[in-house]
Amino acid sequence: MARIAVGGFQHETNTFAPQQATWDDFLRADAWPPLLHGPELVAGVEGFNIPIAGAVGRLAELGHELVPLAWASAPPASYVTEDAFEKMWSLFEGDLRRLGPLDAIYLDLHGAMVAENTDDGEGELLRRIRGIVGDALPIVASLDYHANLTPEMAALSTALVGYRTYPHIDMAVTGRRAAELLDRLLAEKRPVFRAYRQLDFLIPLVWQCTFIEPAKSIFDLVGELEAGEKSHNQGIVSVTHTPGFPPADIAQCGPALVVYGHDREAVEAAADKLAQAVKAQEKAFAGELLDPDAAVLRALSLAKDARKPIVLADVQDNPGAGGTSDTVGLLAALMRHEARGAVIGLIIDEAAAKEAAATGEGNVMRRGIGAVVGYAGEQPVVADWRVVKVADGRFMGTGPFYGGARFQIGPMALVTDEASGVSVVLASKRIQAADQEMFRHVGVEPSDVPILGLKSTVHFRADFQPIAETILVVRSPGAHITDPEEMPYKHLRKGIRLNPMGPVWNG
């Protein structure tokens, strides 16, 4: 039995987003737990589809003594404030100095954190931890699929274990895999070699989905390399590929991979094989993007003969990638073309949700909805909105991505513009529209809706693709800019291409 410290610090940073991640954002619950510190951590994450839940459960099953540190996450946004970063570090530092000696550390990290005081949040956290525990202590961390996996992160950890699905339905599973790897490394006590590779092109998030090609085949290969090499005793113990998070203006932005094992030549060969496979598929990372009017007109045409909903993915206003989840480009287009029966959500407008509750079900309120932040100069959509249903925003997620999540997203409401027949699901806290319960909570059965607008890039596919007739990808204004060529980068490393087969960035 080993004494293993467990903790985590999660943030996906879109440096182009208009809102920063403050300490208060890490303190409060949304779909995931609020800040957890000390003994409350283990029980606090139980049942959630998040890496630390899988890790602590598996480490306990393996008979290890858990030493809980702190865990916190905040919704994707712009830079983590220096205040938030340092307050979280103070919890880690105090515990690591007080609770030793330790045999190992497990960390639940994202891999794309950028703070005001560091471009590499995870690398800096690991550097500081190493300064306390030394270079020899095993540290294994799980990483998000969208990590910008930096050379420093790879060098300062013993091993990094990434998700293999997007939508992320394997988050808790990844935590379990990380725990099992840590257990194996402790038991075997053998040298671990590492092969790290960066790729030289950015991949838009919308085309990183593992439900479709080419990512599906690439991640099949990731699993085959790990499982196949293990079965032939070639010394490979772990393979991770992270396609990257393009809306992060840092030098190390982009796809990377890392392979670990006990045989240096096998590790290098596996890393080369995977890197070559990704490069060979570069042209395939592409697809159709529609403007809001074109998307709505096509949806209306398709809906005439469809037996299931036509889903419109409002990918650039995805709060899961730093969007404000309140832009109104797609909503306005639905209303303009009188897409009767269509529902769009979630639009985050706390004032409108509260006014709907005060107005009461069945009554009408005249007001503007959305554009609370006013991204790209947008204005709220003013109409006579009939309040259909109000709710408290407390419910349990049931889909593959958010399953087990205990939502606390404030007052919610379903309101309908009777002139156009278009309905809006309002909520008070930013959350990605990736679980059908978000709609059922306000009385909407998603499978019964002819046209469904979702503020999400890919995660919605886990729960909504099975009920969709077809999915159209919409490029409406939003802070998660889908095309990296449109992002005003200043800090990328020279020579990286801004898109698959795209132009080279040279500053």
VENTA-V460655 format. One record per residue. N is the residue number from 1. RES is the residue in one letter. SS is DSSP state (@ for helix, = for strand, . for the rest). PSI is psi in radians with two decimals (NA if undefined). OMEGA is omega in radians with two decimals (999 if undefined). Layout:
[[N RES SS PSI OMEGA] [N RES SS PSI OMEGA]]
//
This chain:
[[1 M . 2.37 3.14] [2 A . 2.66 3.01] [3 R = 1.95 -3.04] [4 I = 2.09 3.05] [5 A = 2.45 -3.14] [6 V = 2.41 3.11] [7 G = -3.11 -3.14] [8 G = 2.73 -3.13] [9 F = 1.85 -2.94] [10 Q = 2.14 2.93] [11 H . 2.35 3.04] [12 E = 1.98 -2.96] [13 T = 2.01 2.98] [14 N . 1.76 -3.04] [15 T . -0.17 3.12] [16 F . -0.07 -3.10] [17 A . 2.72 -3.07] [18 P . -0.22 -3.07] [19 Q . 2.35 3.09] [20 Q . 2.87 3.05] [21 A = 1.92 -3.11] [22 T . 2.98 3.11] [23 W @ -0.68 3.12] [24 D @ -0.59 3.13] [25 D @ -0.55 3.10] [26 F @ -0.41 -3.09] [27 L @ -0.53 -2.97] [28 R . 2.69 3.10] [29 A . 2.66 2.94] [30 D . -1.74 2.96] [31 A . -0.49 -3.14] [32 W . 2.95 -3.10] [33 P . 2.83 3.01] [34 P . -3.08 3.05] [35 L . 2.27 3.08] [36 L = 2.38 -3.07] [37 H = 2.25 3.07] [38 G . -2.60 -3.04] [39 P . -0.46 -3.12] [40 E @ -0.27 -3.03] [41 L @ -0.86 -3.01] [42 V @ -0.88 3.13] [43 A @ -0.54 -3.07] [44 G @ -0.42 -3.12] [45 V @ -0.10 -3.07] [46 E . 2.31 3.08] [47 G . -0.19 3.13] [48 F . 2.58 3.04] [49 N . 1.21 3.09] [50 I . 2.67 -3.02] [51 P @ -0.74 -3.05] [52 I @ -0.53 3.09] [53 A @ -0.78 3.11] [54 G @ -0.66 -3.09] [55 A @ -0.85 -3.08] [56 V @ -0.60 3.09] [57 G @ -0.76 -3.11] [58 R @ -0.70 3.12] [59 L @ -0.67 3.09] [60 A @ -0.73 3.10] [61 E @ -0.60 -3.12] [62 L . -0.03 3.03] [63 G . 0.25 -3.12] [64 H . 2.71 3.05] [65 E = 2.13 3.14] [66 L = 2.34 3.06] [67 V = 1.60 -3.05] [68 P = 2.31 3.06] [69 L = -1.97 3.09] [70 A = 2.70 3.07] [71 W = 2.39 3.08] [72 A = 2.63 3.02] [73 S = 2.76 3.06] [74 A . 2.66 3.13] [75 P . 2.57 3.10] [76 P . 2.41 -3.10] [77 A = -2.91 3.08] [78 S . -2.81 -3.00] [79 Y . 2.38 2.93] [80 V = 2.26 -3.12] [81 T . 2.64 3.09] [82 E @ -0.66 3.11] [83 D @ -0.81 -3.13] [84 A @ -0.77 -3.12] [85 F @ -0.78 -3.08] [86 E @ -0.58 3.10] [87 K @ -0.69 3.11] [88 M @ -0.73 3.12] [89 W @ -0.64 -3.13] [90 S @ -0.58 3.08] [91 L @ -0.81 3.11] [92 F @ -0.84 -3.07] [93 E @ -0.83 -3.13] [94 G @ -0.76 -3.12] [95 D @ -0.76 -3.10] [96 L @ -0.60 3.13] [97 R @ -0.49 -3.02] [98 R @ -0.54 -2.93] [99 L @ 0.00 3.13] [100 G . 3.06 -0.02] [101 P . 2.72 -3.13] [102 L . 2.72 3.05] [103 D . -0.37 -3.12] [104 A = 2.94 3.09] [105 I = 2.37 2.93] [106 Y = 2.33 3.12] [107 L = 2.38 3.04] [108 D = 1.72 -3.09] [109 L = 2.81 3.06] [110 H . -1.02 -3.12] [111 G . -0.06 3.11] [112 A = 0.64 3.10] [113 M . 2.25 3.01] [114 V . 2.16 3.14] [115 A = 2.91 3.12] [116 E . -0.54 -3.05] [117 N . 0.08 3.08] [118 T = 2.39 3.08] [119 D . -0.30 -3.07] [120 D . 1.47 -3.06] [121 G @ -0.77 -3.12] [122 E @ -0.71 3.10] [123 G @ -0.71 3.13] [124 E @ -0.72 3.10] [125 L @ -0.80 3.13] [126 L @ -0.68 3.12] [127 R @ -0.75 -3.13] [128 R @ -0.68 3.11] [129 I @ -0.77 3.10] [130 R @ -0.58 3.12] [131 G @ -0.38 3.12] [132 I @ -0.81 -2.99] [133 V @ -0.18 -3.14] [134 G . 3.06 -3.03] [135 D . -0.32 -3.01] [136 A . -0.43 -3.06] [137 L . 2.25 3.11] [138 P = 2.23 3.04] [139 I = 2.05 3.08] [140 V = 2.29 -3.13] [141 A = 2.49 2.96] [142 S = 2.60 -3.12] [143 L = 2.60 3.01] [144 D . 2.69 3.06] [145 Y . -0.59 -3.07] [146 H . 0.37 3.09] [147 A . 2.45 2.85] [148 N . 1.50 -2.96] [149 L . 1.89 -3.01] [150 T . 2.78 3.06] [151 P @ -0.61 -3.14] [152 E @ -0.72 3.09] [153 M @ -0.75 -3.14] [154 A @ -0.70 -3.07] [155 A @ -0.55 -3.02] [156 L @ -0.17 3.10] [157 S . 2.79 3.01] [158 T . -0.68 3.09] [159 A = 2.62 3.09] [160 L = 2.33 -3.06] [161 V = 2.03 -3.04] [162 G = 2.78 3.02] [163 Y . 2.77 3.09] [164 R . 0.16 -3.14] [165 T . 2.53 2.99] [166 Y . 1.81 0.25] [167 P . 2.60 -3.06] [168 H . 1.47 3.11] [169 I . 0.00 -3.09] [170 D . 0.53 -3.08] [171 M @ -0.91 3.10] [172 A @ -0.62 3.09] [173 V @ -0.69 3.12] [174 T @ -0.68 3.06] [175 G @ -0.69 3.10] [176 R @ -0.73 3.12] [177 R @ -0.70 3.10] [178 A @ -0.72 3.13] [179 A @ -0.73 3.14] [180 E @ -0.63 3.08] [181 L @ -0.76 3.12] [182 L @ -0.75 3.10] [183 D @ -0.74 3.14] [184 R @ -0.78 -3.13] [185 L @ -0.66 3.10] [186 L @ -0.66 -3.10] [187 A @ -0.71 -3.04] [188 E @ -0.57 3.12] [189 K . 0.76 3.12] [190 R . 2.70 3.09] [191 P . 2.45 3.13] [192 V . 2.15 3.08] [193 F = 2.66 -3.07] [194 R = 2.40 3.00] [195 A = 2.08 -3.07] [196 Y = 2.39 3.10] [197 R = 2.44 2.94] [198 Q = 2.52 3.07] [199 L . 2.79 -2.92] [200 D . 0.47 3.05] [201 F = 2.57 3.10] [202 L . 2.55 -3.13] [203 I . 2.02 3.08] [204 P . 2.46 -3.08] [205 L @ -0.68 -3.02] [206 V @ -0.42 -3.13] [207 W @ 0.17 3.10] [208 Q . 0.00 -3.04] [209 C . 2.27 -3.14] [210 T . -0.04 3.04] [211 F . -0.30 -3.06] [212 I . 2.89 3.09] [213 E . 2.66 0.14] [214 P . -0.11 -3.07] [215 A @ -0.58 -3.12] [216 K @ -0.87 -3.12] [217 S @ -0.63 3.14] [218 I @ -0.76 -3.12] [219 F @ -0.38 2.92] [220 D @ -0.73 3.13] [221 L @ -0.68 3.10] [222 V @ -0.86 -3.14] [223 G @ -0.69 -3.14] [224 E @ -0.73 3.13] [225 L @ -0.77 -3.12] [226 E @ -0.90 -3.09] [227 A @ -0.74 -3.11] [228 G @ -0.75 -3.13] [229 E @ -0.66 3.10] [230 K @ -0.78 -3.05] [231 S @ -0.44 3.13] [232 H . 0.24 3.07] [233 N . 0.70 -3.14] [234 Q . 0.07 3.01] [235 G . 0.18 3.09] [236 I = 2.27 3.11] [237 V = -0.35 -3.12] [238 S = 2.47 3.09] [239 V = 2.22 3.13] [240 T = 2.33 3.03] [241 H = 2.27 3.10] [242 T = 2.00 -3.11] [243 P . -0.18 3.01] [244 G . 2.94 -3.14] [245 F . 1.64 -3.01] [246 P . -0.54 -3.09] [247 P . 0.67 3.10] [248 A . 1.95 -3.06] [249 D . 1.32 3.12] [250 I . 2.79 -3.08] [251 A . -0.61 -3.04] [252 Q . 0.32 3.09] [253 C . 2.42 3.02] [254 G . 3.09 -3.10] [255 P . 2.60 3.08] [256 A = 2.95 3.07] [257 L = 2.74 3.11] [258 V = 2.36 -3.13] [259 V = 2.43 3.14] [260 Y = 2.59 3.07] [261 G = 3.11 -3.09] [262 H . -0.08 3.14] [263 D . 1.93 -3.02] [264 R @ -0.77 -3.10] [265 E @ -0.70 3.13] [266 A @ -0.68 3.12] [267 V @ -0.82 3.14] [268 E @ -0.72 -3.13] [269 A @ -0.72 3.13] [270 A @ -0.71 3.12] [271 A @ -0.74 3.12] [272 D @ -0.73 -3.12] [273 K @ -0.75 -3.14] [274 L @ -0.75 3.13] [275 A @ -0.73 3.12] [276 Q @ -0.61 3.12] [277 A @ -0.72 3.11] [278 V @ -0.79 -3.14] [279 K @ -0.64 -3.13] [280 A @ -0.40 -3.12] [281 Q . 0.14 -3.00] [282 E @ -0.80 -3.10] [283 K @ -0.43 -3.03] [284 A @ -0.19 3.11] [285 F . 1.36 -3.07] [286 A . 2.85 3.11] [287 G . -3.13 -3.06] [288 E . 2.32 3.04] [289 L . 2.30 -3.09] [290 L = 2.52 3.00] [291 D . 2.84 -3.01] [292 P @ -0.76 -3.11] [293 D @ -0.77 3.13] [294 A @ -0.68 -3.14] [295 A @ -0.78 -3.12] [296 V @ -0.75 3.13] [297 L @ -0.72 3.10] [298 R @ -0.71 3.14] [299 A @ -0.74 3.12] [300 L @ -0.69 3.12] [301 S @ -0.79 -3.13] [302 L @ -0.60 -3.07] [303 A @ -0.40 -3.12] [304 K . -0.62 -3.09] [305 D . 0.04 -3.05] [306 A . 2.57 3.05] [307 R . -0.20 -3.14] [308 K . 2.94 -3.08] [309 P = 2.54 2.92] [310 I = 2.10 -3.09] [311 V = 2.26 3.06] [312 L = 1.99 -3.12] [313 A = 1.92 -3.14] [314 D = 1.27 -2.84] [315 V @ -0.49 -3.05] [316 Q @ -0.18 3.08] [317 D @ 0.57 3.14] [318 N . 1.99 3.12] [319 P @ -0.32 3.08] [320 G @ -0.09 3.08] [321 A @ 0.34 3.09] [322 G . 0.01 3.09] [323 G . 2.80 -3.12] [324 T . -0.27 -3.12] [325 S . 0.60 3.09] [326 D . 0.17 3.11] [327 T . 2.74 -2.93] [328 V . 0.23 -3.13] [329 G @ -0.82 -3.14] [330 L @ -0.70 3.09] [331 L @ -0.82 -3.12] [332 A @ -0.68 3.13] [333 A @ -0.72 3.09] [334 L @ -0.74 -3.14] [335 M @ -0.69 -3.14] [336 R @ -0.69 -3.08] [337 H . 0.23 3.06] [338 E . 1.00 3.14] [339 A . 1.27 -3.03] [340 R . 2.35 -3.13] [341 G . -0.19 3.14] [342 A . 2.58 3.09] [343 V = 2.37 3.07] [344 I = 2.44 3.13] [345 G = 2.89 -0.14] [346 L = 2.35 2.99] [347 I = 2.12 -3.05] [348 I = 1.82 -3.13] [349 D . 1.54 -3.05] [350 E @ -0.71 -3.12] [351 A @ -0.74 3.14] [352 A @ -0.69 3.12] [353 A @ -0.74 3.13] [354 K @ -0.67 3.12] [355 E @ -0.61 3.09] [356 A @ -0.74 3.11] [357 A @ -0.73 3.14] [358 A @ -0.60 3.14] [359 T @ -0.68 3.09] [360 G . 2.55 -3.13] [361 E . 2.37 -3.14] [362 G . -0.27 -3.14] [363 N . 2.95 -3.05] [364 V = 2.38 3.01] [365 M = 2.38 3.07] [366 R = 2.03 -3.12] [367 R = 3.00 3.02] [368 G = 2.60 3.12] [369 I = 2.44 3.08] [370 G . -3.02 -3.14] [371 A . 0.66 3.14] [372 V . -0.80 3.09] [373 V . -0.54 3.12] [374 G . 0.60 3.14] [375 Y @ 2.42 3.12] [376 A @ 0.47 3.08] [377 G @ 0.28 -3.12] [378 E . 2.67 3.09] [379 Q . 2.61 3.10] [380 P . 2.65 3.10] [381 V = 1.98 -3.09] [382 V = 2.28 3.10] [383 A = 3.02 2.97] [384 D = 1.88 -3.04] [385 W = 2.08 3.06] [386 R = 2.26 -3.14] [387 V = 1.98 -3.09] [388 V = -0.72 -3.07] [389 K = 2.44 3.02] [390 V = 2.63 -3.11] [391 A = 2.91 -3.02] [392 D . -0.06 3.10] [393 G . 0.28 3.09] [394 R = 1.99 -3.12] [395 F = 2.99 -3.10] [396 M = 2.31 3.05] [397 G . 2.54 -3.10] [398 T . -0.16 -3.08] [399 G . 3.03 -3.10] [400 P . -0.51 -3.12] [401 F . -0.94 -3.06] [402 Y . 0.18 -3.12] [403 G . 2.26 -3.12] [404 G . -0.22 3.13] [405 A . 2.33 3.11] [406 R = 1.66 -3.02] [407 F = 2.42 3.03] [408 Q = 1.34 -3.00] [409 I . 0.41 3.00] [410 G . -3.11 -3.10] [411 P . 2.42 3.11] [412 M = 2.82 3.10] [413 A = 2.63 2.94] [414 L = 2.13 3.14] [415 V = 2.59 -3.08] [416 T = 2.29 2.96] [417 D = 1.85 -3.02] [418 E . -0.39 3.12] [419 A . -0.70 -3.11] [420 S . -0.33 -3.09] [421 G . 0.26 -3.12] [422 V = 2.38 -3.12] [423 S = 2.67 -3.13] [424 V = 2.36 2.98] [425 V = 2.01 3.14] [426 L = 2.53 3.02] [427 A = 3.02 -3.02] [428 S . -0.39 3.12] [429 K . 2.49 -3.12] [430 R . 2.19 3.09] [431 I . 2.51 -3.09] [432 Q . 2.42 -3.12] [433 A . 1.37 -3.01] [434 A . 0.28 3.13] [435 D . 2.30 -3.09] [436 Q . -0.43 -3.12] [437 E @ -0.41 3.09] [438 M @ -0.58 3.13] [439 F @ -0.72 3.13] [440 R @ -0.54 -3.13] [441 H . -0.44 3.09] [442 V . 0.44 2.97] [443 G . 0.21 3.14] [444 V . 2.19 3.00] [445 E . 1.89 -3.01] [446 P @ -0.63 -3.09] [447 S @ -0.25 -3.13] [448 D @ -0.04 -3.05] [449 V . 2.30 -3.11] [450 P . -0.71 3.13] [451 I = 2.23 -3.04] [452 L = 2.03 3.09] [453 G = 2.24 -3.07] [454 L = 2.25 3.09] [455 K . 1.47 -3.08] [456 S . 2.73 3.12] [457 T . -0.92 -3.11] [458 V . -0.59 -3.04] [459 H . -0.51 3.13] [460 F . -0.48 -3.04] [461 R @ -0.52 -3.11] [462 A @ -0.72 -3.07] [463 D @ -0.41 -3.02] [464 F @ -0.44 3.13] [465 Q @ -0.66 3.12] [466 P @ -0.40 -3.12] [467 I @ 0.03 -3.03] [468 A = 2.43 2.97] [469 E = -0.81 3.07] [470 T = 2.86 -3.14] [471 I = 2.22 3.07] [472 L = 2.35 -3.11] [473 V = 2.14 -3.02] [474 V = 2.33 3.05] [475 R . 1.51 3.09] [476 S . 2.75 -3.10] [477 P . 2.42 3.13] [478 G . 2.79 -3.04] [479 A . -0.28 3.03] [480 H . 1.52 -3.10] [481 I . 2.12 -3.03] [482 T . -0.69 -3.07] [483 D . 1.95 -3.13] [484 P @ -0.42 3.13] [485 E @ -0.32 3.13] [486 E @ -0.07 -3.11] [487 M . 2.35 -3.10] [488 P . 1.14 -3.11] [489 Y . 2.59 3.03] [490 K . -0.31 -2.93] [491 H . 0.12 3.11] [492 L . 2.79 3.02] [493 R . 2.48 -3.11] [494 K . 2.47 3.08] [495 G . -0.21 3.13] [496 I . 2.47 3.12] [497 R = 2.45 -3.03] [498 L . -0.17 3.10] [499 N . 2.84 2.95] [500 P . 2.18 -3.08] [501 M . 0.33 -3.06] [502 G . -3.04 -3.11] [503 P . 2.68 -3.14] [504 V = 2.37 3.09] [505 W . 2.14 3.12] [506 N . 0.45 3.05] [507 G . NA 999]]
//
